Amino acid sequence: MITKVKNLRQSLEFGSNFEHDPSTTTGLSFGYEAGAVHNSGKLETFAAGTITVANGTQIVYIDVEPGTAVLASEATVTSLRYIPLYEVTASGGTITTVTDLRGLLTASLGSSTGTAPT
């Protein structure tokens, strides 16, 4: 088990944590690679996947909610539970811009301080 966690950490150290996946992004479907966040001291992993974004000029926010899933919303996120990943806009049935918002992907639910990965 220690080896698996170490290998996961090594694969995430070089920016692949929820990396935008152009090979699975098509039309209004935004593709992302697997990722992990620290959630109340535990490493929580999410599989790679796709999420549909709305067509139009409004910005769509793609976030991860620890303990739940990767989500897309047309409003700014006000919950501290959500960790921002991307801002996406789409027009004419295709994604036109992707802005990377990923930073330190650590959540500490029920606490006022985060737990930084080591």
N, C-alpha and C positions, 0 to 999 in steps of 0.2 A: 504494500500500500504506500509506503513512503516513496518508493521509486516512481509510482504512478503520479503522485502529487508533485514530485520534483520535476518529472518530465512535462507535466502540464504547465508548471510555473515557467520552465525554460521556454516552452513554445509560446507563452504569453508575454515574455519579456521584450520581445522585439516588435511590439505594436500590433500583434494579431488579435488582441482582445477586442472582440466585436468589430473587427475590421470590415469595412464596406467590401462586399464581394461582387465585383462587376460581372462575373460569369453567371451569377444567378439573378442579376438585376435586369429586368426587362419590362417595358411598358410602365405600369404603375406599381410594379412589384419591386421592392427594395430588398436586396440580398445582403446578409451579414454573416460573418464567420462566428464560430463558437467563442464564448467568452466566459469570464468568471469574475465574481465580485466577492469581497469579504462582507459577510452579513452577520453582525453581532459575534464576531470572532470565528466564524466558520466560513470556509471556502465554498461558495455556491456556484455551480457551473450551469451554463445554458448551451444547448446545442445550436449549431448553425441553422439558419432558416431564412424565410422571407416574410415580409409584411407589406400589405397593400397600403399605399398612400393615396390621399384624395387628389383629384385633378383640379387645378385652379391656381390662382396666384398666391393663395394664403400659404404660409409656412406650416409644414407638418413637422412636429417634434417626435423623434424616435428616442425612447427612453427605456431603461431597464428598471423594473420594480423588483427588488430583492424579495424572494419568496413567492414570486408570481410568474412574470413573463416579460418579454420584450414587447413594448406597446407603442402605438402611434396615436398622436392626439393633435388636433388642430388648434389647441390653446396652449399657452405657456403653462408649464407644470408648476403648481404651487406647493405640492406635497414634498416634504424633505425625504420621503421614502424613494422617490424616483431619482435615477442617475441619468443625466443627459448623455446621449450618444451622438445624435445627428440632427441637423435642421435640413429639411428636404423640401423643395418646391417642384411642382409638376405642371405641365401645360401641354395641351394637344395630345393627351394620352401617354405622355412619357415623362420621366424624371428629368428635370432640366438642371437643377443645382443640388449639390450635396455639400453641406458644411459640417466638418468634423468637430464635435463638441466634447469628445472623450478626454478625460483627465484621469486623475487618480480614482479608480473605480472601487471605492470603499464605502460601504454603508454601515451605519451603526444605529440600528433601530432601537428606540427606547433609551437612548443614551445621548448625552450632549457632546461626546467626543468620539471620533472615528478611530478605528484600529488600522494602522498602516501595515501593508504587507511587508514582510521582511525577506 
